[in-house]
Amino acid sequence: MRTPKFERFLDEWERGATVSFDLDPVDDGRSLLRKVSFDEAAETIELQCDKQTYELSIRQIDKAEIKNMRKIFRKMNFDSSIEMIGI
């Protein structure tokens, strides 16, 4: 998780929230998260990164966990570097 306390010590290119999926054969390294779109009605979340866009179904996740997810995304975006829609 990103922390405001230490991120200021990083070089500009090292800053930001990264996305990595272990099973993704396309992922060859660092991919910064640029946009998060949450569609409550469709029960999906879309993550747009430097290299790829992921659309994830959250239909089987309970409401309390979704609420916590949204809270964590807001914390991760302490510097407003990620465009947040519906979060």
PDB file of N, CA, C and O in Angstrom:
ATOM      1  N   MET A   1       0.840  -1.179   0.000  1.00  0.00           N
ATOM      2  CA  MET A   1       0.000   0.000   0.000  1.00  0.00           C
ATOM      3  C   MET A   1       0.886   1.243   0.000  1.00  0.00           C
ATOM      4  O   MET A   1       1.953   1.256   0.614  1.00  0.00           O
ATOM      5  N   ARG A   2       0.444   2.261  -0.677  1.00  0.00           N
ATOM      6  CA  ARG A   2       1.174   3.523  -0.735  1.00  0.00           C
ATOM      7  C   ARG A   2       1.078   4.235   0.615  1.00  0.00           C
ATOM      8  O   ARG A   2       0.059   4.153   1.300  1.00  0.00           O
ATOM      9  N   THR A   3       2.142   4.928   0.983  1.00  0.00           N
ATOM     10  CA  THR A   3       2.113   5.707   2.216  1.00  0.00           C
ATOM     11  C   THR A   3       2.655   7.099   1.953  1.00  0.00           C
ATOM     12  O   THR A   3       3.733   7.247   1.377  1.00  0.00           O
ATOM     13  N   PRO A   4       1.917   8.126   2.369  1.00  0.00           N
ATOM     14  CA  PRO A   4       2.382   9.501   2.171  1.00  0.00           C
ATOM     15  C   PRO A   4       3.709   9.763   2.875  1.00  0.00           C
ATOM     16  O   PRO A   4       4.502  10.592   2.430  1.00  0.00           O
ATOM     17  N   LYS A   5       3.944   9.059   3.967  1.00  0.00           N
ATOM     18  CA  LYS A   5       5.148   9.274   4.762  1.00  0.00           C
ATOM     19  C   LYS A   5       6.422   8.993   3.962  1.00  0.00           C
ATOM     20  O   LYS A   5       7.406   9.721   4.095  1.00  0.00           O
ATOM     21  N   PHE A   6       6.414   7.949   3.138  1.00  0.00           N
ATOM     22  CA  PHE A   6       7.625   7.542   2.436  1.00  0.00           C
ATOM     23  C   PHE A   6       7.628   7.832   0.944  1.00  0.00           C
ATOM     24  O   PHE A   6       8.695   7.885   0.332  1.00  0.00           O
ATOM     25  N   GLU A   7       6.483   8.017   0.358  1.00  0.00           N
ATOM     26  CA  GLU A   7       6.418   8.182  -1.099  1.00  0.00           C
ATOM     27  C   GLU A   7       7.163   9.430  -1.572  1.00  0.00           C
ATOM     28  O   GLU A   7       7.673   9.453  -2.692  1.00  0.00           O
ATOM     29  N   ARG A   8       7.233  10.439  -0.759  1.00  0.00           N
ATOM     30  CA  ARG A   8       7.924  11.672  -1.169  1.00  0.00           C
ATOM     31  C   ARG A   8       9.424  11.462  -1.369  1.00  0.00           C
ATOM     32  O   ARG A   8      10.084  12.274  -2.018  1.00  0.00           O
ATOM     33  N   PHE A   9       9.960  10.381  -0.817  1.00  0.00           N
ATOM     34  CA  PHE A   9      11.384  10.084  -0.984  1.00  0.00           C
ATOM     35  C   PHE A   9      11.684   9.349  -2.293  1.00  0.00           C
ATOM     36  O   PHE A   9      12.845   9.207  -2.676  1.00  0.00           O
ATOM     37  N   LEU A  10      10.651   8.890  -2.966  1.00  0.00           N
ATOM     38  CA  LEU A  10      10.834   8.155  -4.215  1.00  0.00           C
ATOM     39  C   LEU A  10      11.011   9.108  -5.391  1.00  0.00           C
ATOM     40  O   LEU A  10      10.557  10.251  -5.355  1.00  0.00           O
ATOM     41  N   ASP A  11      11.678   8.618  -6.433  1.00  0.00           N
ATOM     42  CA  ASP A  11      11.755   9.383  -7.672  1.00  0.00           C
ATOM     43  C   ASP A  11      10.362   9.472  -8.275  1.00  0.00           C
ATOM     44  O   ASP A  11       9.505   8.639  -7.981  1.00  0.00           O
ATOM     45  N   GLU A  12      10.131  10.457  -9.103  1.00  0.00           N
ATOM     46  CA  GLU A  12       8.804  10.674  -9.699  1.00  0.00           C
ATOM     47  C   GLU A  12       8.287   9.429 -10.421  1.00  0.00           C
ATOM     48  O   GLU A  12       7.107   9.096 -10.304  1.00  0.00           O
ATOM     49  N   TRP A  13       9.145   8.744 -11.160  1.00  0.00           N
ATOM     50  CA  TRP A  13       8.717   7.570 -11.920  1.00  0.00           C
ATOM     51  C   TRP A  13       8.379   6.379 -11.025  1.00  0.00           C
ATOM     52  O   TRP A  13       7.726   5.436 -11.474  1.00  0.00           O
ATOM     53  N   GLU A  14       8.821   6.412  -9.751  1.00  0.00           N
ATOM     54  CA  GLU A  14       8.537   5.327  -8.817  1.00  0.00           C
ATOM     55  C   GLU A  14       7.243   5.545  -8.033  1.00  0.00           C
ATOM     56  O   GLU A  14       6.767   4.631  -7.359  1.00  0.00           O
ATOM     57  N   ARG A  15       6.684   6.725  -8.115  1.00  0.00           N
ATOM     58  CA  ARG A  15       5.499   7.060  -7.323  1.00  0.00           C
ATOM     59  C   ARG A  15       4.224   6.573  -7.990  1.00  0.00           C
ATOM     60  O   ARG A  15       4.114   6.544  -9.216  1.00  0.00           O
ATOM     61  N   GLY A  16       3.279   6.199  -7.170  1.00  0.00           N
ATOM     62  CA  GLY A  16       1.970   5.813  -7.677  1.00  0.00           C
ATOM     63  C   GLY A  16       1.576   4.408  -7.254  1.00  0.00           C
ATOM     64  O   GLY A  16       2.405   3.615  -6.809  1.00  0.00           O
ATOM     65  N   ALA A  17       0.294   4.122  -7.405  1.00  0.00           N
ATOM     66  CA  ALA A  17      -0.233   2.798  -7.080  1.00  0.00           C
ATOM     67  C   ALA A  17       0.006   1.870  -8.261  1.00  0.00           C
ATOM     68  O   ALA A  17      -0.312   2.213  -9.400  1.00  0.00           O
ATOM     69  N   THR A  18       0.558   0.712  -7.995  1.00  0.00           N
ATOM     70  CA  THR A  18       0.827  -0.249  -9.060  1.00  0.00           C
ATOM     71  C   THR A  18      -0.196  -1.382  -9.033  1.00  0.00           C
ATOM     72  O   THR A  18      -0.799  -1.676  -8.001  1.00  0.00           O
ATOM     73  N   VAL A  19      -0.371  -2.000 -10.180  1.00  0.00           N
ATOM     74  CA  VAL A  19      -1.304  -3.117 -10.324  1.00  0.00           C
ATOM     75  C   VAL A  19      -0.535  -4.298 -10.882  1.00  0.00           C
ATOM     76  O   VAL A  19       0.246  -4.157 -11.823  1.00  0.00           O
ATOM     77  N   SER A  20      -0.760  -5.461 -10.297  1.00  0.00           N
ATOM     78  CA  SER A  20      -0.108  -6.672 -10.762  1.00  0.00           C
ATOM     79  C   SER A  20      -1.040  -7.852 -10.541  1.00  0.00           C
ATOM     80  O   SER A  20      -1.606  -8.013  -9.460  1.00  0.00           O
ATOM     81  N   PHE A  21      -1.197  -8.670 -11.563  1.00  0.00           N
ATOM     82  CA  PHE A  21      -1.979  -9.896 -11.456  1.00  0.00           C
ATOM     83  C   PHE A  21      -1.045 -11.060 -11.725  1.00  0.00           C
ATOM     84  O   PHE A  21      -0.438 -11.137 -12.794  1.00  0.00           O
ATOM     85  N   ASP A  22      -0.926 -11.957 -10.777  1.00  0.00           N
ATOM     86  CA  ASP A  22       0.004 -13.079 -10.890  1.00  0.00           C
ATOM     87  C   ASP A  22      -0.244 -13.946 -12.118  1.00  0.00           C
ATOM     88  O   ASP A  22       0.698 -14.495 -12.688  1.00  0.00           O
ATOM     89  N   LEU A  23      -1.489 -14.072 -12.525  1.00  0.00           N
ATOM     90  CA  LEU A  23      -1.820 -14.957 -13.644  1.00  0.00           C
ATOM     91  C   LEU A  23      -1.826 -14.248 -14.993  1.00  0.00           C
ATOM     92  O   LEU A  23      -2.195 -14.850 -16.001  1.00  0.00           O
ATOM     93  N   ASP A  24      -1.428 -12.993 -15.029  1.00  0.00           N
ATOM     94  CA  ASP A  24      -1.476 -12.214 -16.261  1.00  0.00           C
ATOM     95  C   ASP A  24      -0.202 -12.421 -17.077  1.00  0.00           C
ATOM     96  O   ASP A  24       0.866 -11.967 -16.666  1.00  0.00           O
ATOM     97  N   PRO A  25      -0.292 -13.102 -18.232  1.00  0.00           N
ATOM     98  CA  PRO A  25       0.907 -13.334 -19.048  1.00  0.00           C
ATOM     99  C   PRO A  25       1.425 -12.066 -19.719  1.00  0.00           C
ATOM    100  O   PRO A  25       2.576 -12.034 -20.156  1.00  0.00           O
ATOM    101  N   VAL A  26       0.605 -11.025 -19.811  1.00  0.00           N
ATOM    102  CA  VAL A  26       1.007  -9.771 -20.449  1.00  0.00           C
ATOM    103  C   VAL A  26       1.815  -8.907 -19.487  1.00  0.00           C
ATOM    104  O   VAL A  26       2.640  -8.099 -19.916  1.00  0.00           O
ATOM    105  N   ASP A  27       1.582  -9.074 -18.201  1.00  0.00           N
ATOM    106  CA  ASP A  27       2.222  -8.231 -17.193  1.00  0.00           C
ATOM    107  C   ASP A  27       3.711  -8.548 -17.111  1.00  0.00           C
ATOM    108  O   ASP A  27       4.103  -9.630 -16.674  1.00  0.00           O
ATOM    109  N   ASP A  28       4.530  -7.599 -17.535  1.00  0.00           N
ATOM    110  CA  ASP A  28       5.973  -7.808 -17.513  1.00  0.00           C
ATOM    111  C   ASP A  28       6.678  -6.833 -16.580  1.00  0.00           C
ATOM    112  O   ASP A  28       7.865  -6.556 -16.750  1.00  0.00           O
ATOM    113  N   GLY A  29       5.964  -6.321 -15.615  1.00  0.00           N
ATOM    114  CA  GLY A  29       6.596  -5.413 -14.682  1.00  0.00           C
ATOM    115  C   GLY A  29       5.636  -4.400 -14.114  1.00  0.00           C
ATOM    116  O   GLY A  29       4.455  -4.683 -13.911  1.00  0.00           O
ATOM    117  N   ARG A  30       6.146  -3.233 -13.865  1.00  0.00           N
ATOM    118  CA  ARG A  30       5.428  -2.166 -13.188  1.00  0.00           C
ATOM    119  C   ARG A  30       4.362  -1.551 -14.086  1.00  0.00           C
ATOM    120  O   ARG A  30       4.653  -1.115 -15.200  1.00  0.00           O
ATOM    121  N   SER A  31       3.132  -1.517 -13.597  1.00  0.00           N
ATOM    122  CA  SER A  31       2.029  -0.894 -14.315  1.00  0.00           C
ATOM    123  C   SER A  31       1.278   0.001 -13.335  1.00  0.00           C
ATOM    124  O   SER A  31       0.696  -0.486 -12.366  1.00  0.00           O
ATOM    125  N   LEU A  32       1.290   1.295 -13.583  1.00  0.00           N
ATOM    126  CA  LEU A  32       0.646   2.239 -12.671  1.00  0.00           C
ATOM    127  C   LEU A  32      -0.860   2.289 -12.890  1.00  0.00           C
ATOM    128  O   LEU A  32      -1.344   2.258 -14.022  1.00  0.00           O
ATOM    129  N   LEU A  33      -1.575   2.366 -11.799  1.00  0.00           N
ATOM    130  CA  LEU A  33      -3.025   2.498 -11.833  1.00  0.00           C
ATOM    131  C   LEU A  33      -3.367   3.948 -12.150  1.00  0.00           C
ATOM    132  O   LEU A  33      -2.927   4.857 -11.445  1.00  0.00           O
ATOM    133  N   ARG A  34      -4.143   4.171 -13.197  1.00  0.00           N
ATOM    134  CA  ARG A  34      -4.499   5.521 -13.634  1.00  0.00           C
ATOM    135  C   ARG A  34      -5.948   5.885 -13.341  1.00  0.00           C
ATOM    136  O   ARG A  34      -6.257   7.046 -13.073  1.00  0.00           O
ATOM    137  N   LYS A  35      -6.856   4.875 -13.392  1.00  0.00           N
ATOM    138  CA  LYS A  35      -8.278   5.173 -13.231  1.00  0.00           C
ATOM    139  C   LYS A  35      -8.988   3.966 -12.632  1.00  0.00           C
ATOM    140  O   LYS A  35      -8.718   2.823 -13.000  1.00  0.00           O
ATOM    141  N   VAL A  36      -9.908   4.241 -11.697  1.00  0.00           N
ATOM    142  CA  VAL A  36     -10.752   3.208 -11.102  1.00  0.00           C
ATOM    143  C   VAL A  36     -12.193   3.631 -11.307  1.00  0.00           C
ATOM    144  O   VAL A  36     -12.591   4.721 -10.895  1.00  0.00           O
ATOM    145  N   SER A  37     -12.980   2.768 -11.947  1.00  0.00           N
ATOM    146  CA  SER A  37     -14.400   3.050 -12.181  1.00  0.00           C
ATOM    147  C   SER A  37     -15.226   1.964 -11.507  1.00  0.00           C
ATOM    148  O   SER A  37     -15.091   0.781 -11.819  1.00  0.00           O
ATOM    149  N   PHE A  38     -16.080   2.380 -10.582  1.00  0.00           N
ATOM    150  CA  PHE A  38     -16.939   1.445  -9.859  1.00  0.00           C
ATOM    151  C   PHE A  38     -18.366   1.642 -10.329  1.00  0.00           C
ATOM    152  O   PHE A  38     -18.913   2.740 -10.224  1.00  0.00           O
ATOM    153  N   ASP A  39     -18.974   0.578 -10.851  1.00  0.00           N
ATOM    154  CA  ASP A  39     -20.362   0.620 -11.311  1.00  0.00           C
ATOM    155  C   ASP A  39     -21.182  -0.251 -10.367  1.00  0.00           C
ATOM    156  O   ASP A  39     -21.224  -1.474 -10.499  1.00  0.00           O
ATOM    157  N   GLU A  40     -21.827   0.404  -9.422  1.00  0.00           N
ATOM    158  CA  GLU A  40     -22.568  -0.323  -8.390  1.00  0.00           C
ATOM    159  C   GLU A  40     -23.723  -1.125  -8.977  1.00  0.00           C
ATOM    160  O   GLU A  40     -23.976  -2.249  -8.545  1.00  0.00           O
ATOM    161  N   ALA A  41     -24.427  -0.562  -9.957  1.00  0.00           N
ATOM    162  CA  ALA A  41     -25.572  -1.248 -10.566  1.00  0.00           C
ATOM    163  C   ALA A  41     -25.139  -2.510 -11.315  1.00  0.00           C
ATOM    164  O   ALA A  41     -25.801  -3.544 -11.223  1.00  0.00           O
ATOM    165  N   ALA A  42     -24.048  -2.429 -12.043  1.00  0.00           N
ATOM    166  CA  ALA A  42     -23.554  -3.577 -12.810  1.00  0.00           C
ATOM    167  C   ALA A  42     -22.695  -4.515 -11.964  1.00  0.00           C
ATOM    168  O   ALA A  42     -22.345  -5.613 -12.396  1.00  0.00           O
ATOM    169  N   GLU A  43     -22.362  -4.069 -10.759  1.00  0.00           N
ATOM    170  CA  GLU A  43     -21.513  -4.829  -9.841  1.00  0.00           C
ATOM    171  C   GLU A  43     -20.165  -5.173 -10.471  1.00  0.00           C
ATOM    172  O   GLU A  43     -19.706  -6.314 -10.435  1.00  0.00           O
ATOM    173  N   THR A  44     -19.549  -4.141 -11.048  1.00  0.00           N
ATOM    174  CA  THR A  44     -18.229  -4.308 -11.658  1.00  0.00           C
ATOM    175  C   THR A  44     -17.309  -3.173 -11.228  1.00  0.00           C
ATOM    176  O   THR A  44     -17.754  -2.100 -10.820  1.00  0.00           O
ATOM    177  N   ILE A  45     -16.037  -3.440 -11.331  1.00  0.00           N
ATOM    178  CA  ILE A  45     -15.026  -2.416 -11.114  1.00  0.00           C
ATOM    179  C   ILE A  45     -14.034  -2.531 -12.265  1.00  0.00           C
ATOM    180  O   ILE A  45     -13.616  -3.628 -12.636  1.00  0.00           O
ATOM    181  N   GLU A  46     -13.669  -1.385 -12.821  1.00  0.00           N
ATOM    182  CA  GLU A  46     -12.726  -1.360 -13.935  1.00  0.00           C
ATOM    183  C   GLU A  46     -11.462  -0.658 -13.477  1.00  0.00           C
ATOM    184  O   GLU A  46     -11.513   0.441 -12.925  1.00  0.00           O
ATOM    185  N   LEU A  47     -10.330  -1.300 -13.710  1.00  0.00           N
ATOM    186  CA  LEU A  47      -9.028  -0.737 -13.372  1.00  0.00           C
ATOM    187  C   LEU A  47      -8.291  -0.434 -14.666  1.00  0.00           C
ATOM    188  O   LEU A  47      -7.992  -1.343 -15.442  1.00  0.00           O
ATOM    189  N   GLN A  48      -7.999   0.834 -14.901  1.00  0.00           N
ATOM    190  CA  GLN A  48      -7.234   1.219 -16.089  1.00  0.00           C
ATOM    191  C   GLN A  48      -5.811   1.516 -15.656  1.00  0.00           C
ATOM    192  O   GLN A  48      -5.562   2.362 -14.797  1.00  0.00           O
ATOM    193  N   CYS A  49      -4.887   0.800 -16.271  1.00  0.00           N
ATOM    194  CA  CYS A  49      -3.476   0.923 -15.941  1.00  0.00           C
ATOM    195  C   CYS A  49      -2.716   1.445 -17.148  1.00  0.00           C
ATOM    196  O   CYS A  49      -3.297   1.668 -18.210  1.00  0.00           O
ATOM    197  N   ASP A  50      -1.424   1.636 -16.980  1.00  0.00           N
ATOM    198  CA  ASP A  50      -0.590   2.082 -18.094  1.00  0.00           C
ATOM    199  C   ASP A  50      -0.680   1.136 -19.284  1.00  0.00           C
ATOM    200  O   ASP A  50      -0.769   1.575 -20.431  1.00  0.00           O
ATOM    201  N   LYS A  51      -0.658  -0.151 -19.009  1.00  0.00           N
ATOM    202  CA  LYS A  51      -0.531  -1.140 -20.075  1.00  0.00           C
ATOM    203  C   LYS A  51      -1.808  -1.890 -20.410  1.00  0.00           C
ATOM    204  O   LYS A  51      -1.919  -2.445 -21.503  1.00  0.00           O
ATOM    205  N   GLN A  52      -2.764  -1.922 -19.512  1.00  0.00           N
ATOM    206  CA  GLN A  52      -3.931  -2.771 -19.711  1.00  0.00           C
ATOM    207  C   GLN A  52      -5.117  -2.254 -18.895  1.00  0.00           C
ATOM    208  O   GLN A  52      -4.953  -1.496 -17.939  1.00  0.00           O
ATOM    209  N   THR A  53      -6.315  -2.684 -19.298  1.00  0.00           N
ATOM    210  CA  THR A  53      -7.539  -2.383 -18.561  1.00  0.00           C
ATOM    211  C   THR A  53      -8.153  -3.702 -18.110  1.00  0.00           C
ATOM    212  O   THR A  53      -8.255  -4.653 -18.885  1.00  0.00           O
ATOM    213  N   TYR A  54      -8.558  -3.743 -16.848  1.00  0.00           N
ATOM    214  CA  TYR A  54      -9.163  -4.941 -16.279  1.00  0.00           C
ATOM    215  C   TYR A  54     -10.585  -4.617 -15.845  1.00  0.00           C
ATOM    216  O   TYR A  54     -10.812  -3.608 -15.176  1.00  0.00           O
ATOM    217  N   GLU A  55     -11.544  -5.457 -16.216  1.00  0.00           N
ATOM    218  CA  GLU A  55     -12.916  -5.317 -15.734  1.00  0.00           C
ATOM    219  C   GLU A  55     -13.212  -6.530 -14.858  1.00  0.00           C
ATOM    220  O   GLU A  55     -13.152  -7.674 -15.309  1.00  0.00           O
ATOM    221  N   LEU A  56     -13.531  -6.253 -13.603  1.00  0.00           N
ATOM    222  CA  LEU A  56     -13.716  -7.310 -12.622  1.00  0.00           C
ATOM    223  C   LEU A  56     -15.145  -7.322 -12.103  1.00  0.00           C
ATOM    224  O   LEU A  56     -15.707  -6.272 -11.792  1.00  0.00           O
ATOM    225  N   SER A  57     -15.721  -8.492 -12.010  1.00  0.00           N
ATOM    226  CA  SER A  57     -17.051  -8.654 -11.429  1.00  0.00           C
ATOM    227  C   SER A  57     -16.908  -8.725  -9.911  1.00  0.00           C
ATOM    228  O   SER A  57     -16.038  -9.422  -9.390  1.00  0.00           O
ATOM    229  N   ILE A  58     -17.767  -8.001  -9.218  1.00  0.00           N
ATOM    230  CA  ILE A  58     -17.760  -8.056  -7.753  1.00  0.00           C
ATOM    231  C   ILE A  58     -19.116  -8.536  -7.236  1.00  0.00           C
ATOM    232  O   ILE A  58     -19.506  -8.220  -6.112  1.00  0.00           O
ATOM    233  N   ARG A  59     -19.819  -9.288  -8.053  1.00  0.00           N
ATOM    234  CA  ARG A  59     -21.159  -9.780  -7.702  1.00  0.00           C
ATOM    235  C   ARG A  59     -21.164 -10.654  -6.454  1.00  0.00           C
ATOM    236  O   ARG A  59     -22.130 -10.632  -5.692  1.00  0.00           O
ATOM    237  N   GLN A  60     -20.116 -11.410  -6.237  1.00  0.00           N
ATOM    238  CA  GLN A  60     -20.084 -12.349  -5.117  1.00  0.00           C
ATOM    239  C   GLN A  60     -19.428 -11.770  -3.866  1.00  0.00           C
ATOM    240  O   GLN A  60     -19.191 -12.490  -2.896  1.00  0.00           O
ATOM    241  N   ILE A  61     -19.140 -10.494  -3.889  1.00  0.00           N
ATOM    242  CA  ILE A  61     -18.512  -9.852  -2.734  1.00  0.00           C
ATOM    243  C   ILE A  61     -19.587  -9.139  -1.924  1.00  0.00           C
ATOM    244  O   ILE A  61     -20.424  -8.426  -2.478  1.00  0.00           O
ATOM    245  N   ASP A  62     -19.558  -9.337  -0.602  1.00  0.00           N
ATOM    246  CA  ASP A  62     -20.617  -8.743   0.212  1.00  0.00           C
ATOM    247  C   ASP A  62     -20.434  -7.229   0.363  1.00  0.00           C
ATOM    248  O   ASP A  62     -19.348  -6.691   0.153  1.00  0.00           O
ATOM    249  N   LYS A  63     -21.508  -6.577   0.726  1.00  0.00           N
ATOM    250  CA  LYS A  63     -21.561  -5.102   0.782  1.00  0.00           C
ATOM    251  C   LYS A  63     -20.525  -4.511   1.733  1.00  0.00           C
ATOM    252  O   LYS A  63     -19.948  -3.463   1.441  1.00  0.00           O
ATOM    253  N   ALA A  64     -20.280  -5.167   2.865  1.00  0.00           N
ATOM    254  CA  ALA A  64     -19.303  -4.652   3.833  1.00  0.00           C
ATOM    255  C   ALA A  64     -17.898  -4.634   3.231  1.00  0.00           C
ATOM    256  O   ALA A  64     -17.145  -3.682   3.438  1.00  0.00           O
ATOM    257  N   GLU A  65     -17.551  -5.670   2.497  1.00  0.00           N
ATOM    258  CA  GLU A  65     -16.232  -5.718   1.862  1.00  0.00           C
ATOM    259  C   GLU A  65     -16.110  -4.675   0.760  1.00  0.00           C
ATOM    260  O   GLU A  65     -15.045  -4.084   0.581  1.00  0.00           O
ATOM    261  N   ILE A  66     -17.181  -4.445   0.025  1.00  0.00           N
ATOM    262  CA  ILE A  66     -17.169  -3.417  -1.022  1.00  0.00           C
ATOM    263  C   ILE A  66     -16.992  -2.040  -0.396  1.00  0.00           C
ATOM    264  O   ILE A  66     -16.247  -1.206  -0.912  1.00  0.00           O
ATOM    265  N   LYS A  67     -17.671  -1.808   0.707  1.00  0.00           N
ATOM    266  CA  LYS A  67     -17.532  -0.531   1.414  1.00  0.00           C
ATOM    267  C   LYS A  67     -16.085  -0.335   1.865  1.00  0.00           C
ATOM    268  O   LYS A  67     -15.536   0.759   1.739  1.00  0.00           O
ATOM    269  N   ASN A  68     -15.473  -1.388   2.387  1.00  0.00           N
ATOM    270  CA  ASN A  68     -14.083  -1.328   2.821  1.00  0.00           C
ATOM    271  C   ASN A  68     -13.142  -1.112   1.634  1.00  0.00           C
ATOM    272  O   ASN A  68     -12.169  -0.366   1.745  1.00  0.00           O
ATOM    273  N   MET A  69     -13.425  -1.758   0.502  1.00  0.00           N
ATOM    274  CA  MET A  69     -12.623  -1.588  -0.712  1.00  0.00           C
ATOM    275  C   MET A  69     -12.616  -0.122  -1.145  1.00  0.00           C
ATOM    276  O   MET A  69     -11.570   0.435  -1.477  1.00  0.00           O
ATOM    277  N   ARG A  70     -13.785   0.483  -1.137  1.00  0.00           N
ATOM    278  CA  ARG A  70     -13.893   1.884  -1.553  1.00  0.00           C
ATOM    279  C   ARG A  70     -13.092   2.789  -0.617  1.00  0.00           C
ATOM    280  O   ARG A  70     -12.444   3.736  -1.064  1.00  0.00           O
ATOM    281  N   LYS A  71     -13.141   2.495   0.665  1.00  0.00           N
ATOM    282  CA  LYS A  71     -12.388   3.274   1.657  1.00  0.00           C
ATOM    283  C   LYS A  71     -10.880   3.157   1.400  1.00  0.00           C
ATOM    284  O   LYS A  71     -10.153   4.148   1.474  1.00  0.00           O
ATOM    285  N   ILE A  72     -10.427   1.958   1.103  1.00  0.00           N
ATOM    286  CA  ILE A  72      -9.001   1.737   0.836  1.00  0.00           C
ATOM    287  C   ILE A  72      -8.562   2.455  -0.438  1.00  0.00           C
ATOM    288  O   ILE A  72      -7.487   3.054  -0.468  1.00  0.00           O
ATOM    289  N   PHE A  73      -9.381   2.402  -1.491  1.00  0.00           N
ATOM    290  CA  PHE A  73      -9.051   3.132  -2.721  1.00  0.00           C
ATOM    291  C   PHE A  73      -8.904   4.630  -2.444  1.00  0.00           C
ATOM    292  O   PHE A  73      -7.990   5.268  -2.967  1.00  0.00           O
ATOM    293  N   ARG A  74      -9.790   5.190  -1.630  1.00  0.00           N
ATOM    294  CA  ARG A  74      -9.690   6.623  -1.308  1.00  0.00           C
ATOM    295  C   ARG A  74      -8.402   6.924  -0.547  1.00  0.00           C
ATOM    296  O   ARG A  74      -7.770   7.953  -0.785  1.00  0.00           O
ATOM    297  N   LYS A  75      -8.010   6.039   0.363  1.00  0.00           N
ATOM    298  CA  LYS A  75      -6.756   6.228   1.098  1.00  0.00           C
ATOM    299  C   LYS A  75      -5.549   6.146   0.161  1.00  0.00           C
ATOM    300  O   LYS A  75      -4.608   6.931   0.279  1.00  0.00           O
ATOM    301  N   MET A  76      -5.585   5.195  -0.763  1.00  0.00           N
ATOM    302  CA  MET A  76      -4.479   5.030  -1.714  1.00  0.00           C
ATOM    303  C   MET A  76      -4.310   6.254  -2.604  1.00  0.00           C
ATOM    304  O   MET A  76      -3.222   6.514  -3.118  1.00  0.00           O
ATOM    305  N   ASN A  77      -5.376   6.990  -2.778  1.00  0.00           N
ATOM    306  CA  ASN A  77      -5.359   8.140  -3.686  1.00  0.00           C
ATOM    307  C   ASN A  77      -5.128   9.449  -2.928  1.00  0.00           C
ATOM    308  O   ASN A  77      -5.729  10.471  -3.262  1.00  0.00           O
ATOM    309  N   PHE A  78      -4.278   9.426  -1.930  1.00  0.00           N
ATOM    310  CA  PHE A  78      -4.034  10.601  -1.093  1.00  0.00           C
ATOM    311  C   PHE A  78      -3.514  11.792  -1.881  1.00  0.00           C
ATOM    312  O   PHE A  78      -3.680  12.933  -1.448  1.00  0.00           O
ATOM    313  N   ASP A  79      -2.891  11.556  -3.024  1.00  0.00           N
ATOM    314  CA  ASP A  79      -2.341  12.651  -3.824  1.00  0.00           C
ATOM    315  C   ASP A  79      -3.159  12.926  -5.090  1.00  0.00           C
ATOM    316  O   ASP A  79      -2.726  13.689  -5.954  1.00  0.00           O
ATOM    317  N   SER A  80      -4.325  12.313  -5.199  1.00  0.00           N
ATOM    318  CA  SER A  80      -5.232  12.489  -6.350  1.00  0.00           C
ATOM    319  C   SER A  80      -4.583  12.115  -7.682  1.00  0.00           C
ATOM    320  O   SER A  80      -4.913  12.691  -8.718  1.00  0.00           O
ATOM    321  N   SER A  81      -3.673  11.165  -7.657  1.00  0.00           N
ATOM    322  CA  SER A  81      -3.009  10.750  -8.895  1.00  0.00           C
ATOM    323  C   SER A  81      -3.832   9.731  -9.687  1.00  0.00           C
ATOM    324  O   SER A  81      -3.531   9.450 -10.847  1.00  0.00           O
ATOM    325  N   ILE A  82      -4.869   9.184  -9.057  1.00  0.00           N
ATOM    326  CA  ILE A  82      -5.728   8.194  -9.709  1.00  0.00           C
ATOM    327  C   ILE A  82      -7.099   8.822  -9.919  1.00  0.00           C
ATOM    328  O   ILE A  82      -7.680   9.383  -8.990  1.00  0.00           O
ATOM    329  N   GLU A  83      -7.612   8.726 -11.133  1.00  0.00           N
ATOM    330  CA  GLU A  83      -8.970   9.211 -11.392  1.00  0.00           C
ATOM    331  C   GLU A  83      -9.942   8.189 -10.817  1.00  0.00           C
ATOM    332  O   GLU A  83      -9.889   7.007 -11.158  1.00  0.00           O
ATOM    333  N   MET A  84     -10.827   8.653  -9.944  1.00  0.00           N
ATOM    334  CA  MET A  84     -11.783   7.764  -9.277  1.00  0.00           C
ATOM    335  C   MET A  84     -13.202   8.109  -9.712  1.00  0.00           C
ATOM    336  O   MET A  84     -13.626   9.261  -9.620  1.00  0.00           O
ATOM    337  N   ILE A  85     -13.931   7.106 -10.187  1.00  0.00           N
ATOM    338  CA  ILE A  85     -15.327   7.290 -10.579  1.00  0.00           C
ATOM    339  C   ILE A  85     -16.169   6.300  -9.777  1.00  0.00           C
ATOM    340  O   ILE A  85     -15.946   5.092  -9.848  1.00  0.00           O
ATOM    341  N   GLY A  86     -17.118   6.804  -9.029  1.00  0.00           N
ATOM    342  CA  GLY A  86     -18.001   5.952  -8.239  1.00  0.00           C
ATOM    343  C   GLY A  86     -17.397   5.435  -6.957  1.00  0.00           C
ATOM    344  O   GLY A  86     -18.005   4.615  -6.268  1.00  0.00           O
ATOM    345  N   ILE A  87     -16.229   5.894  -6.632  1.00  0.00           N
ATOM    346  CA  ILE A  87     -15.548   5.449  -5.410  1.00  0.00           C
ATOM    347  C   ILE A  87     -15.832   6.452  -4.323  1.00  0.00           C
ATOM    348  O   ILE A  87     -15.362   6.291  -3.197  1.00  0.00           O
TER     349      ILE A  87
END
